[in-house]
Amino acid sequence: MNISRTKFVSITVFILFFGIALIEALQKQNWLEAMLFMALGILSLWADFHKK
């Protein structure tokens, strides 16, 4: 499987930033913040992989 460098960086940033923020929000049981980070993460991934 050939993954370009840009896609790898995008996935890494997604996991580090949005993943950690989402886990922290879930641990605090802050559901609104958790939904916000999940939505921003999905939107970010969609924008990175959407064909132009």
SVG drawing of the C-alpha trace seen along z (x, -y; Angstrom):
<svg xmlns="http://www.w3.org/2000/svg" viewBox="-23 -22 29 24">
<polyline fill="none" stroke="black" stroke-width="0.4" points="0.0,0.0 1.4,-3.3 0.6,-6.2 1.9,-9.6 3.9,-11.7 1.1,-14.3 -1.5,-11.7 0.8,-10.2 1.4,-13.6 -2.4,-14.4 -3.2,-11.1 -0.4,-11.7 -1.6,-15.2 -5.2,-13.9 -4.3,-11.1 -2.1,-13.3 -4.2,-16.5 -7.8,-15.4 -7.3,-12.0 -5.8,-13.2 -8.2,-16.1 -11.1,-13.7 -9.9,-11.3 -9.4,-14.1 -12.9,-15.4 -14.4,-11.9 -12.5,-11.4 -13.9,-14.7 -17.3,-13.6 -17.6,-16.9 -19.8,-15.6 -20.2,-18.9 -16.4,-19.3 -16.0,-15.7 -18.5,-16.1 -16.8,-19.3 -13.4,-17.6 -14.8,-14.6 -16.6,-16.8 -13.4,-18.9 -11.3,-15.8 -13.7,-14.3 -13.9,-17.6 -10.1,-17.9 -9.6,-14.3 -12.3,-14.9 -10.6,-18.1 -7.2,-16.4 -8.4,-13.5 -11.0,-15.1 -10.0,-15.3 -9.6,-18.8"/>
</svg>
